[in-house]
Amino acid sequence: MLKWILIFLLIAAVASLLGFRGVAGASATVARILIFIVLVVLIIAFFTGIIIVA
């Protein structure tokens, strides 16, 4: 999923540089949602003991 986040952020950056504000905004929004999902999954995994921090 981190790969998809980087792809969408790259699309947003390139679209912003080229002046496509709609595409840039949509890509940034999708990346932001994916970042939120990853953070929630990591927090749940941490509290359920799937991820053990030494």
N, CA, C and O atoms as CSV, one atom per row, in Angstrom:
chain,resi,resn,atom,element,x,y,z
A,1,MET,N,N,0.826,-1.188,0.000
A,1,MET,CA,C,0.000,0.000,0.000
A,1,MET,C,C,0.875,1.259,0.000
A,1,MET,O,O,0.481,2.297,-0.532
A,2,LEU,N,N,2.054,1.157,0.595
A,2,LEU,CA,C,2.953,2.310,0.588
A,2,LEU,C,C,3.382,2.666,-0.832
A,2,LEU,O,O,3.613,3.832,-1.153
A,3,LYS,N,N,3.483,1.644,-1.671
A,3,LYS,CA,C,3.824,1.879,-3.076
A,3,LYS,C,C,2.741,2.734,-3.750
A,3,LYS,O,O,3.050,3.653,-4.508
A,4,TRP,N,N,1.471,2.422,-3.465
A,4,TRP,CA,C,0.375,3.185,-4.050
A,4,TRP,C,C,0.361,4.622,-3.539
A,4,TRP,O,O,0.047,5.547,-4.288
A,5,ILE,N,N,0.700,4.809,-2.265
A,5,ILE,CA,C,0.751,6.156,-1.704
A,5,ILE,C,C,1.790,6.987,-2.443
A,5,ILE,O,O,1.528,8.129,-2.819
A,6,LEU,N,N,2.967,6.410,-2.651
A,6,LEU,CA,C,4.022,7.131,-3.367
A,6,LEU,C,C,3.627,7.429,-4.810
A,6,LEU,O,O,3.929,8.504,-5.328
A,7,ILE,N,N,2.956,6.484,-5.457
A,7,ILE,CA,C,2.510,6.704,-6.836
A,7,ILE,C,C,1.515,7.863,-6.903
A,7,ILE,O,O,1.630,8.732,-7.768
A,8,PHE,N,N,0.542,7.878,-5.995
A,8,PHE,CA,C,-0.448,8.954,-6.012
A,8,PHE,C,C,0.164,10.303,-5.653
A,8,PHE,O,O,-0.237,11.328,-6.205
A,9,LEU,N,N,1.132,10.317,-4.734
A,9,LEU,CA,C,1.806,11.578,-4.417
A,9,LEU,C,C,2.630,12.075,-5.599
A,9,LEU,O,O,2.694,13.279,-5.847
A,10,LEU,N,N,3.257,11.162,-6.326
A,10,LEU,CA,C,4.013,11.548,-7.514
A,10,LEU,C,C,3.083,12.092,-8.598
A,10,LEU,O,O,3.395,13.092,-9.244
A,11,ILE,N,N,1.950,11.437,-8.792
A,11,ILE,CA,C,0.965,11.926,-9.764
A,11,ILE,C,C,0.474,13.315,-9.375
A,11,ILE,O,O,0.329,14.192,-10.227
A,12,ALA,N,N,0.219,13.511,-8.085
A,12,ALA,CA,C,-0.242,14.818,-7.611
A,12,ALA,C,C,0.808,15.891,-7.853
A,12,ALA,O,O,0.477,17.001,-8.270
A,13,ALA,N,N,2.073,15.569,-7.595
A,13,ALA,CA,C,3.136,16.550,-7.781
A,13,ALA,C,C,3.303,16.921,-9.253
A,13,ALA,O,O,3.426,18.099,-9.586
A,14,VAL,N,N,3.308,15.928,-10.125
A,14,VAL,CA,C,3.484,16.192,-11.554
A,14,VAL,C,C,2.283,16.953,-12.108
A,14,VAL,O,O,2.446,17.900,-12.878
A,15,ALA,N,N,1.092,16.545,-11.722
A,15,ALA,CA,C,-0.114,17.223,-12.197
A,15,ALA,C,C,-0.148,18.667,-11.706
A,15,ALA,O,O,-0.590,19.561,-12.428
A,16,SER,N,N,0.312,18.892,-10.496
A,16,SER,CA,C,0.344,20.251,-9.963
A,16,SER,C,C,1.333,21.122,-10.741
A,16,SER,O,O,1.053,22.281,-11.047
A,17,LEU,N,N,2.475,20.552,-11.049
A,17,LEU,CA,C,3.469,21.298,-11.828
A,17,LEU,C,C,2.976,21.616,-13.229
A,17,LEU,O,O,3.324,22.657,-13.787
A,18,LEU,N,N,2.169,20.730,-13.804
A,18,LEU,CA,C,1.659,20.948,-15.153
A,18,LEU,C,C,0.372,21.769,-15.178
A,18,LEU,O,O,-0.131,22.112,-16.248
A,19,GLY,N,N,-0.157,22.081,-14.000
A,19,GLY,CA,C,-1.332,22.938,-13.941
A,19,GLY,C,C,-2.663,22.225,-13.897
A,19,GLY,O,O,-3.707,22.868,-14.009
A,20,PHE,N,N,-2.656,20.921,-13.738
A,20,PHE,CA,C,-3.902,20.161,-13.659
A,20,PHE,C,C,-4.332,20.089,-12.195
A,20,PHE,O,O,-4.065,19.106,-11.504
A,21,ARG,N,N,-4.992,21.127,-11.743
A,21,ARG,CA,C,-5.326,21.223,-10.321
A,21,ARG,C,C,-6.329,20.169,-9.887
A,21,ARG,O,O,-6.240,19.661,-8.770
A,22,GLY,N,N,-7.275,19.831,-10.741
A,22,GLY,CA,C,-8.279,18.819,-10.377
A,22,GLY,C,C,-7.663,17.454,-10.170
A,22,GLY,O,O,-7.961,16.764,-9.195
A,23,VAL,N,N,-6.799,17.069,-11.099
A,23,VAL,CA,C,-6.128,15.773,-10.994
A,23,VAL,C,C,-5.190,15.765,-9.787
A,23,VAL,O,O,-5.107,14.769,-9.067
A,24,ALA,N,N,-4.496,16.860,-9.572
A,24,ALA,CA,C,-3.567,16.951,-8.437
A,24,ALA,C,C,-4.319,16.845,-7.117
A,24,ALA,O,O,-3.878,16.147,-6.204
A,25,GLY,N,N,-5.430,17.521,-7.015
A,25,GLY,CA,C,-6.222,17.464,-5.790
A,25,GLY,C,C,-6.796,16.088,-5.530
A,25,GLY,O,O,-6.793,15.605,-4.398
A,26,ALA,N,N,-7.291,15.456,-6.591
A,26,ALA,CA,C,-7.862,14.116,-6.438
A,26,ALA,C,C,-6.790,13.108,-6.041
A,26,ALA,O,O,-7.021,12.263,-5.176
A,27,SER,N,N,-5.634,13.193,-6.661
A,27,SER,CA,C,-4.546,12.265,-6.333
A,27,SER,C,C,-4.049,12.481,-4.910
A,27,SER,O,O,-3.767,11.518,-4.196
A,28,ALA,N,N,-3.943,13.727,-4.501
A,28,ALA,CA,C,-3.506,14.016,-3.132
A,28,ALA,C,C,-4.532,13.514,-2.119
A,28,ALA,O,O,-4.162,13.025,-1.052
A,29,THR,N,N,-5.808,13.631,-2.446
A,29,THR,CA,C,-6.854,13.144,-1.553
A,29,THR,C,C,-6.802,11.629,-1.414
A,29,THR,O,O,-6.935,11.098,-0.311
A,30,VAL,N,N,-6.610,10.939,-2.518
A,30,VAL,CA,C,-6.505,9.478,-2.468
A,30,VAL,C,C,-5.285,9.070,-1.648
A,30,VAL,O,O,-5.362,8.143,-0.842
A,31,ALA,N,N,-4.161,9.755,-1.851
A,31,ALA,CA,C,-2.956,9.449,-1.075
A,31,ALA,C,C,-3.187,9.705,0.411
A,31,ALA,O,O,-2.736,8.927,1.253
A,32,ARG,N,N,-3.884,10.785,0.736
A,32,ARG,CA,C,-4.172,11.107,2.140
A,32,ARG,C,C,-5.054,10.022,2.777
A,32,ARG,O,O,-4.834,9.640,3.927
A,33,ILE,N,N,-6.037,9.534,2.039
A,33,ILE,CA,C,-6.912,8.469,2.545
A,33,ILE,C,C,-6.121,7.187,2.763
A,33,ILE,O,O,-6.309,6.503,3.768
A,34,LEU,N,N,-5.232,6.858,1.818
A,34,LEU,CA,C,-4.420,5.653,1.960
A,34,LEU,C,C,-3.467,5.763,3.150
A,34,LEU,O,O,-3.247,4.779,3.857
A,35,ILE,N,N,-2.904,6.945,3.376
A,35,ILE,CA,C,-2.038,7.148,4.534
A,35,ILE,C,C,-2.823,6.934,5.814
A,35,ILE,O,O,-2.324,6.301,6.745
A,36,PHE,N,N,-4.038,7.448,5.878
A,36,PHE,CA,C,-4.881,7.264,7.056
A,36,PHE,C,C,-5.177,5.784,7.287
A,36,PHE,O,O,-5.127,5.315,8.423
A,37,ILE,N,N,-5.486,5.044,6.217
A,37,ILE,CA,C,-5.778,3.615,6.340
A,37,ILE,C,C,-4.558,2.864,6.858
A,37,ILE,O,O,-4.683,2.002,7.728
A,38,VAL,N,N,-3.379,3.185,6.331
A,38,VAL,CA,C,-2.150,2.520,6.783
A,38,VAL,C,C,-1.902,2.803,8.254
A,38,VAL,O,O,-1.548,1.897,9.008
A,39,LEU,N,N,-2.083,4.049,8.672
A,39,LEU,CA,C,-1.872,4.388,10.072
A,39,LEU,C,C,-2.841,3.650,10.992
A,39,LEU,O,O,-2.443,3.161,12.049
A,40,VAL,N,N,-4.097,3.568,10.599
A,40,VAL,CA,C,-5.097,2.861,11.406
A,40,VAL,C,C,-4.751,1.382,11.515
A,40,VAL,O,O,-4.841,0.802,12.597
A,41,VAL,N,N,-4.357,0.772,10.407
A,41,VAL,CA,C,-3.991,-0.651,10.427
A,41,VAL,C,C,-2.761,-0.873,11.305
A,41,VAL,O,O,-2.714,-1.847,12.056
A,42,LEU,N,N,-1.771,0.007,11.225
A,42,LEU,CA,C,-0.591,-0.134,12.067
A,42,LEU,C,C,-0.914,0.021,13.548
A,42,LEU,O,O,-0.377,-0.712,14.380
A,43,ILE,N,N,-1.780,0.961,13.880
A,43,ILE,CA,C,-2.162,1.153,15.279
A,43,ILE,C,C,-2.931,-0.064,15.796
A,43,ILE,O,O,-2.694,-0.517,16.916
A,44,ILE,N,N,-3.842,-0.590,14.993
A,44,ILE,CA,C,-4.589,-1.778,15.395
A,44,ILE,C,C,-3.640,-2.964,15.556
A,44,ILE,O,O,-3.756,-3.724,16.517
A,45,ALA,N,N,-2.711,-3.125,14.631
A,45,ALA,CA,C,-1.753,-4.229,14.720
A,45,ALA,C,C,-0.869,-4.079,15.954
A,45,ALA,O,O,-0.523,-5.074,16.590
A,46,PHE,N,N,-0.508,-2.867,16.293
A,46,PHE,CA,C,0.323,-2.632,17.470
A,46,PHE,C,C,-0.419,-3.002,18.748
A,46,PHE,O,O,0.139,-3.663,19.624
A,47,PHE,N,N,-1.672,-2.577,18.856
A,47,PHE,CA,C,-2.428,-2.832,20.075
A,47,PHE,C,C,-2.896,-4.281,20.208
A,47,PHE,O,O,-3.132,-4.751,21.321
A,48,THR,N,N,-3.032,-4.985,19.103
A,48,THR,CA,C,-3.446,-6.372,19.194
A,48,THR,C,C,-2.258,-7.309,19.355
A,48,THR,O,O,-2.444,-8.511,19.543
A,49,GLY,N,N,-1.061,-6.790,19.285
A,49,GLY,CA,C,0.127,-7.594,19.512
A,49,GLY,C,C,0.706,-8.232,18.276
A,49,GLY,O,O,1.635,-9.034,18.380
A,50,ILE,N,N,0.191,-7.905,17.115
A,50,ILE,CA,C,0.738,-8.466,15.879
A,50,ILE,C,C,2.135,-7.885,15.639
A,50,ILE,O,O,3.036,-8.592,15.190
A,51,ILE,N,N,2.306,-6.603,15.939
A,51,ILE,CA,C,3.606,-5.953,15.830
A,51,ILE,C,C,4.156,-5.787,17.235
A,51,ILE,O,O,3.521,-5.175,18.094
A,52,ILE,N,N,5.334,-6.333,17.461
A,52,ILE,CA,C,5.958,-6.232,18.779
A,52,ILE,C,C,7.122,-5.250,18.688
A,52,ILE,O,O,8.056,-5.447,17.911
A,53,VAL,N,N,7.053,-4.191,19.492
A,53,VAL,CA,C,8.114,-3.204,19.513
A,53,VAL,C,C,9.069,-3.587,20.630
A,53,VAL,O,O,8.675,-3.714,21.789
A,54,ALA,N,N,10.337,-3.768,20.262
A,54,ALA,CA,C,11.329,-4.225,21.260
A,54,ALA,C,C,11.792,-3.085,22.138
A,54,ALA,O,O,12.620,-3.287,23.026
